[in-house]
Amino acid sequence: MRFMITMNMPNGYGDKMVHQIAFEYPAENFEDFVKILLTKEIIIGDEYHFDKFTKQHTYAGKLALNWLHVGKIKEI
């Protein structure tokens, strides 16, 4: 499943205190993903970047996600 995760931490440019990550993880459903996220300090999944011109997500590689910085999660 793919999720849009809002992170409560500076972006790569240091000019915003929150940023979003499109993150894919092999969870059965949304609730399962949240339970998994809360049982592990860090989970590894796939990151996708959104192109605002093509409106498509492209694969950006593996990402280790620390749940301590997650502010909001939405299924996409």
C-alpha angles and dihedrals in degrees: 000000000000124000137186106225122194110210123207096217136085118286122240092272094050093229099107130046095215134040138173131240127195101219129183121203131167097247124147093228143337095280091049090053092052091049091050091047092053095049096054129050092215130020128189122223142137124290123213128194120217119225108210092202100050094028088224133125117231125197113260101179138259120331132194108216122203109205092207089080098045114116102169139002128201128179112236 
